[in-house]
Structures are given as structure tokens and as C-alpha cells.
Amino acid sequence: MNIYPESAMRRQFLKQPIFWLPVVGLILLFLAAAGFTVQNVAAAPNPQREPPSDESCLFCHQQEGMTIDIGEQPLSLTVSGDHFSTSVHGVEGVACVDCHTNIRTVPHPEIIADNSREFTLTFYETCRQCHSEQYEKTFDSVHQTAIVDGNLNAAVCSDCHDPHSQPRITDETTGVILSDARQDIPQTCAQCHGAVFEAYAASVHGATLFTEGNADVPTCTDCHGVHSIEDPNTNTFHNSIPSVCADCHTDEVMMSKYGLNTNVLDTYVADFHGTTVKLFEEQFPDQPTNKAVCTDCHGFHDIPKVDDPAAGIAHKSNLLVKCQQCHPDATTESFTASWMSHYEPSPETWPLVYYVNLFYKFFIPTVLGGMIVFVLSDIYRRFIVDKRHKKNGKDASTK
């Protein structure tokens, strides 16, 4: 006979652990499964989610004065929508997220950089995606060498080519640099090389470029290169200067527009200075030579017109100052009078040299021609006439 009422037994059973353990286990298993599902759904890529469009990026970033502090240094985040749409990237359909590949959501990922310059350098590799050839040329440049040596302010791609506003540089069909792009080059370099820019702007090259927009005028990259810029302080660069200048100054089509002599390289190489430098350039390009090159007489970035009264070396007094850099004992203009510069002798310029050369043009062939005639006649006499005489004498003696 059961002495406990049925209800009392049920209550007693519910109090036993053997009943609650399976129930609690099922509840925990259900919660764990639900949490795992939610976590995986949130973490799984959503095939419907599209990367942000340029419009959505510019909705915020075209606001004026938008900045962020990185290591207590402000970094501008403002991007002009108009400038970007007309830039070469905008025209070619390059999207914001093609370069900013880590940005897909708002808020954006935290920036990991100690300062704004370090943040800029993190995008250096991004340019390689589309511009690998130009990127690889920078490896041996003076800028890249400076960065490797610890100068993080040396120029990288985005310092010269603002990715948000860079216009097209070369003609799509011919690949030739556009006239507008040529005029922008000095200002681009001036961001770091301000003093050099001022000297160039006042030179015969810079003044012509800025006042006339003349596409024939050399700019920074014509002499120093574009991406593989060499250190101009090296012996190799010094010895190559005549060849660099000759790229333009021996071009007959270009020089004919301005009535300039195209024999400047030939006349320089024929001179003692040029012969030595050319030998070093070809045989020992990395060895120093103290012989004058173009820039020693004409200047580097501040090249004046040769007939400029203040500095042009067409004036003997100005030329003497240049000569004294290597020849301190030269104290009179008679020293410079013995050098014909790049002039070819003519009845108007250096007439004495011209007529002496003219004399030798006739005298030397006449002398050599006479000697050849004499030698040939002597050979004829010795081997033909004498042999004939001997034969005739022998025949006469046998009769």
C-alpha cells in the first residue's frame, strides 16, 4: 500500500536531479546551437552585399575640411567629386575600393599607423596593381634609395600623382607626353625642390616654357628621368651630361626652329675637355674626371641665354669667370680668346682658322696625291722599264 499521495510523489520526483539534468542539458544544447547559427550567419559572406560605390564614398568624403588625426598629425580625407570624375582614374572607371581594398563597411577599419606620412606610404604598393612597370623602375631611383635609408619624406607615387585628381599624362594613341602635362612637371617637382624650381623658372628653358608653353623646352624629367631618377651627384651622371644635352641639341628638326647649331656635341668631343669626358663615359662611367661638361659652363638649372649680358658666356668676361673655376691662373680675356666654343670656323667667325683649314683641305690631298703618283711612277720604272731594258740588252748581246 502506497503511503504517499500521488501528487506528493510527483512533487518529490521533480525535486530529484535525475529529472532536471536531461532538461538542463537540452536547454543548453539548444542555446549553443542557436548561438552558433547566428554567429556563422553574421560571419558568412553575404552574396547580396555589394562594395560601396564611388557615390556612397563621396557622400561623406567630398565634405570640405574632413580630416582625421593620426599620431597627432591631421590627415585630409576630403576628395573633390568633380576633380575625381575628370581625373584619369575617374575617366578609366577606377573605383575607390579598387585602391582602398580594405574598406567595405561603415565605420571603416581602424587605421594602424604612427603618423600621416606612414599612412601614405602604406598605399605605395597599391599603385603596383596597375602600374607595375613604372613601380619597378623606382627601385633604383634616388627617391627609393632615400626611403630605404630612412628618409620617409622622399617622394613616392602619390606625392607626384594625386590619385584623386591626376589628369591624363600621355596621348592615348601616340604615348607622347601631353603639352599640359609637360608644363605641370616643374610645379610637381617644386613641392620638394622649391629652390631648384625658382632657378629653373628664371632660366632660358623655364622662362620659355612658362611664357610660351613651348613643348620643345626640356623639363625636369627630360634631364633627370621619370621614375628611375638617378642621383645627380654621382660620377656616372656627371659624365653622361653631354649625352643628355645632346638629346635635344643635336636634333636637327628641333634646333632648326630656333636657328641653333646642331654640331655642339661634335665640337665639344673634338675639344680636349670633351674627348676626355667621352672616354670616361664609355670606358669608366663611374670614375671621376675634372674636365668640364656642359653644365660647368652653361649652368645647371639657371641656364641663361648665351648672349645675356649679365651671365651669358658669349661675352668673354662672363666666360672667363667660368674658366677660372678650373683655371684660376687665367686672369685675362686672352685666355678665352683661344677657345672657339661650339663655333665652326667660317669667314665671319674665326676667319684665320677657316682659311688655314681650307688651305690644308687642298694642300694635304695635293701632297699625298703627288706622293702616290711619284711612288707609282717609281714602281713602274723599277719593275717594268728596267726589266724591259735588261731584256732588250740581253737580246742585243746574243746577236
C-alpha positions in Angstrom: 0.0 0.0 0.0 1.4 3.4 -1.1 1.5 5.6 1.9 2.3 8.8 -0.2 -0.4 10.5 -2.2 0.2 10.6 -6.0 0.6 14.4 -6.1 3.2 14.2 -3.3 5.1 11.6 -5.2 5.2 13.7 -8.4 6.5 16.7 -6.4 9.1 14.5 -4.8 10.2 13.2 -8.3 10.5 16.7 -9.7 12.9 17.6 -6.9 15.3 14.8 -7.9 18.4 15.7 -10.0 17.8 12.8 -12.3 14.9 14.7 -13.8 16.4 18.1 -14.2 19.8 17.1 -15.7 18.4 16.0 -19.1 16.2 19.1 -19.2 19.0 21.5 -18.5 21.2 19.7 -21.0 18.6 20.0 -23.7 18.2 23.7 -23.0 22.0 24.4 -23.1 22.3 22.4 -26.3 19.5 24.4 -27.9 21.1 27.7 -26.9 24.5 26.7 -28.1 23.2 25.6 -31.4 21.2 28.8 -31.8 24.3 30.9 -30.9 26.5 29.0 -33.4 24.0 29.5 -36.2 23.7 33.2 -35.6 27.5 33.6 -35.4 28.0 31.8 -38.6 25.3 33.7 -40.4 26.8 37.0 -39.3 30.3 35.9 -40.3 29.5 34.3 -43.6 29.9 36.4 -46.7 26.7 37.8 -47.9 26.4 37.3 -51.7 23.9 40.1 -51.9 26.3 42.7 -50.3 28.0 44.9 -52.9 31.1 47.0 -52.3 30.4 50.7 -51.6 30.0 52.8 -54.8 32.0 55.9 -55.5 28.8 57.9 -54.9 28.4 56.5 -51.4 32.1 57.2 -50.7 31.9 60.8 -51.9 28.7 61.4 -49.9 31.0 61.8 -46.9 34.4 62.4 -48.4 33.6 65.4 -50.5 32.8 67.4 -47.4 35.3 70.3 -47.0 37.6 70.2 -44.1 37.1 66.5 -43.4 40.2 65.3 -41.5 41.4 62.6 -39.2 44.3 62.8 -36.7 46.9 60.1 -37.0 49.6 60.3 -34.3 48.5 63.9 -33.6 49.0 64.8 -37.2 46.0 65.8 -39.3 45.3 63.9 -42.5 42.9 65.4 -45.0 40.1 63.0 -46.1 38.4 65.4 -48.4 38.1 64.3 -52.1 36.6 66.6 -54.7 34.0 64.7 -56.7 34.4 67.0 -59.7 38.2 66.5 -59.7 38.0 62.8 -59.3 35.4 62.4 -62.1 37.7 64.2 -64.6 40.9 62.5 -63.4 42.4 59.7 -65.4 41.2 57.3 -62.8 37.7 58.6 -62.9 37.6 58.5 -66.7 39.0 55.0 -66.8 36.4 53.8 -64.3 38.8 53.0 -61.4 36.6 52.8 -58.3 37.5 54.0 -54.8 37.5 50.4 -53.5 40.0 49.3 -56.2 42.7 51.2 -54.3 41.1 51.2 -50.8 40.6 47.4 -50.9 40.2 47.1 -47.1 37.1 49.4 -46.9 33.8 47.7 -47.3 31.8 48.8 -44.3 31.0 51.8 -42.1 32.6 52.6 -39.8 35.9 51.9 -41.6 38.6 49.7 -40.1 40.9 51.3 -37.7 44.0 53.0 -39.2 47.2 51.4 -38.0 49.9 54.0 -38.5 52.0 56.2 -36.2 51.6 59.3 -38.4 50.0 60.6 -41.6 53.2 60.0 -43.6 53.4 56.4 -42.6 49.7 56.0 -43.6 50.6 57.5 -47.1 53.4 55.0 -47.5 51.1 52.1 -46.9 49.4 52.8 -50.2 52.7 52.7 -52.2 52.2 49.0 -53.1 48.6 49.8 -54.3 49.9 51.5 -57.4 51.7 48.4 -58.4 48.4 46.7 -59.2 48.0 48.7 -62.4 51.4 50.4 -62.9 53.9 47.5 -62.3 56.4 48.7 -65.0 56.7 52.2 -63.5 56.6 50.8 -60.0 59.6 48.6 -60.6 61.6 51.4 -62.2 61.5 53.3 -58.9 63.5 50.6 -57.1 66.9 52.1 -58.2 65.8 55.7 -58.1 67.3 58.3 -55.8 63.9 58.7 -54.1 63.6 55.0 -53.2 67.2 54.8 -52.0 66.4 57.7 -49.7 63.4 55.9 -48.3 65.4 52.7 -47.7 68.0 54.8 -45.9 65.3 56.1 -43.5 64.1 59.3 -45.2 60.4 58.7 -45.2 59.7 62.1 -46.7 61.3 61.1 -50.1 58.7 61.1 -52.9 56.5 58.1 -53.7 53.9 57.7 -56.4 51.1 59.6 -54.8 53.3 62.6 -54.0 53.8 63.3 -57.7 50.5 61.8 -59.0 47.5 62.7 -56.8 45.3 59.6 -57.3 42.1 61.7 -56.8 42.8 64.4 -59.3 45.7 63.2 -61.6 44.8 64.1 -65.3 46.0 62.0 -68.2 49.7 62.5 -68.9 50.3 60.8 -72.3 48.4 60.7 -75.5 46.4 57.5 -75.7 47.3 56.9 -79.3 51.0 58.0 -79.6 52.1 57.7 -76.0 53.7 61.1 -76.2 53.5 63.3 -73.2 50.8 65.9 -73.5 51.7 69.6 -73.6 49.7 70.5 -70.5 51.4 67.6 -68.6 54.8 68.9 -69.5 54.1 72.3 -68.1 52.9 70.7 -64.8 56.1 68.8 -64.3 58.2 71.6 -62.8 55.5 72.5 -60.3 55.2 68.9 -59.3 58.9 68.7 -58.5 58.7 72.1 -56.8 56.8 70.6 -54.0 60.1 69.3 -52.6 62.7 71.2 -54.7 61.5 74.8 -54.4 64.9 76.5 -54.8 65.7 74.5 -57.9 62.3 75.4 -59.3 62.9 79.1 -58.9 66.3 78.8 -60.6 64.7 76.9 -63.5 61.8 79.3 -63.8 64.3 82.1 -64.4 66.4 80.2 -66.9 66.2 80.2 -70.7 64.3 76.9 -70.6 61.9 77.6 -67.8 61.0 81.2 -68.9 60.2 79.9 -72.4 58.1 77.0 -71.0 56.0 79.2 -68.8 55.6 82.2 -71.0 55.1 80.4 -74.3 54.1 76.9 -73.3 56.7 75.6 -75.7 56.6 71.8 -75.7 60.2 71.6 -77.1 61.7 73.0 -73.9 63.2 70.4 -71.6 61.7 70.0 -68.1 63.0 68.2 -65.0 62.2 64.7 -66.3 63.9 65.2 -69.6 67.3 65.5 -67.9 66.8 63.5 -64.7 64.4 60.8 -65.9 60.9 60.0 -64.7 60.6 57.0 -62.4 64.2 55.8 -62.4 65.7 59.1 -61.3 69.5 58.8 -60.8 71.4 60.6 -58.1 72.8 63.7 -59.9 75.8 63.8 -57.5 77.3 60.6 -58.9 80.2 60.4 -61.3 78.1 58.4 -63.8 75.5 61.2 -64.0 78.2 63.9 -64.4 79.9 62.0 -67.2 76.6 61.5 -69.0 75.6 65.2 -69.1 76.9 65.9 -72.6 74.8 63.0 -73.9 71.8 64.3 -72.0 72.1 67.8 -73.5 72.7 66.3 -77.0 69.3 64.6 -77.0 67.8 68.0 -77.9 70.7 70.0 -79.1 71.7 67.5 -81.9 68.1 67.2 -83.1 68.2 69.0 -86.5 64.4 69.3 -86.8 64.0 70.9 -83.4 67.1 73.1 -83.5 66.2 74.4 -86.9 63.1 76.1 -85.4 65.4 78.3 -83.3 68.4 78.7 -85.6 70.7 76.8 -83.2 73.8 74.9 -84.1 73.4 71.1 -84.0 77.2 70.4 -84.0 77.6 71.3 -80.4 78.4 67.7 -79.4 80.9 67.1 -82.2 82.7 70.3 -81.5 82.7 69.5 -77.8 84.0 66.0 -78.3 86.7 67.3 -80.7 87.9 69.5 -77.8 90.3 68.3 -75.1 87.5 68.5 -72.5 85.0 66.5 -74.5 87.5 63.9 -75.6 88.4 63.0 -72.1 84.8 63.1 -70.8 83.6 60.9 -73.6 86.3 58.4 -72.9 85.3 58.2 -69.3 81.6 57.9 -70.1 82.3 55.0 -72.4 85.1 53.2 -70.5 84.9 54.3 -66.9 81.4 55.8 -66.3 81.7 55.6 -62.5 85.1 57.2 -62.3 85.6 61.0 -61.6 87.0 63.4 -64.1 87.7 67.1 -63.5 87.1 68.0 -67.1 84.3 70.5 -67.9 80.9 69.3 -69.1 78.0 71.4 -70.4 76.7 72.4 -67.0 80.1 73.7 -65.8 80.0 76.5 -68.4 76.3 77.0 -69.1 74.9 76.3 -65.6 72.6 73.6 -64.2 69.0 74.8 -63.6 69.7 78.5 -64.0 71.0 78.3 -67.7 70.8 81.9 -69.2 70.8 82.8 -72.8 74.3 82.8 -74.2 74.1 86.4 -75.2 72.7 87.5 -71.8 75.0 90.5 -70.8 74.9 89.5 -67.1 75.7 85.8 -67.4 75.8 84.6 -71.0 79.1 83.0 -71.9 79.1 84.5 -75.4 80.6 87.5 -73.6 84.3 86.9 -72.9 84.2 88.5 -69.4 81.4 86.1 -68.3 83.2 83.1 -69.9 86.4 84.0 -68.1 84.6 83.6 -64.8 83.6 80.1 -65.8 87.1 79.2 -66.9 88.6 80.4 -63.7 86.6 77.6 -61.8 89.2 75.2 -63.2 91.9 77.5 -64.4 92.5 80.0 -61.5 95.6 81.4 -63.2 93.5 82.6 -66.2 93.3 86.3 -65.4 92.8 88.0 -68.8 90.2 87.6 -71.6 93.0 86.5 -73.9 92.7 83.1 -72.3 89.2 82.7 -73.5 90.0 84.1 -76.9 91.9 80.9 -77.8 88.8 78.8 -77.5 86.3 78.7 -80.3 83.5 77.3 -78.2 81.0 75.4 -80.3 81.5 77.6 -83.4 82.7 76.1 -86.6 85.3 78.3 -88.4 83.9 80.5 -91.2 84.8 83.7 -93.0 82.7 85.5 -90.4 83.8 83.6 -87.2 87.4 82.7 -86.8 88.4 83.5 -90.4 92.1 82.7 -89.9 91.2 79.2 -88.7 88.8 78.8 -91.6 91.3 79.7 -94.3 94.0 77.6 -92.7 91.6 74.7 -92.7 90.7 75.5 -96.3 94.4 75.6 -97.3 95.0 72.2 -95.8 91.9 70.7 -97.5 93.7 71.3 -100.8 97.3 71.1 -99.7 97.1 67.7 -98.0 95.3 65.9 -100.9 97.8 67.6 -103.3 100.8 66.4 -101.4 99.5 62.9 -100.8 98.3 62.7 -104.4 101.8 63.8 -105.6 103.5 61.2 -103.4 101.2 58.5 -104.7 101.9 59.5 -108.3 105.7 59.5 -107.5 105.6 56.1 -105.8 103.6 54.5 -108.7 105.9 56.0 -111.3 108.9 54.7 -109.4 107.4 51.3 -109.2 106.7 51.4 -112.9 110.3 52.5 -113.7 111.9 49.8 -111.4 109.8 46.8 -112.3 108.7 47.5 -115.9 111.0 49.9 -117.6 114.2 48.4 -116.1 113.1 44.9 -116.8 112.4 45.8 -120.4 115.8 47.4 -120.8 117.5 44.4 -119.4 115.6 42.2 -121.7 116.5 44.4 -124.7 120.2 44.4 -123.7 120.2 40.6 -123.4 118.7 40.2 -126.8 121.2 42.5 -128.4 124.1 40.6 -126.9 123.0 37.3 -128.4 123.0 38.5 -132.0 
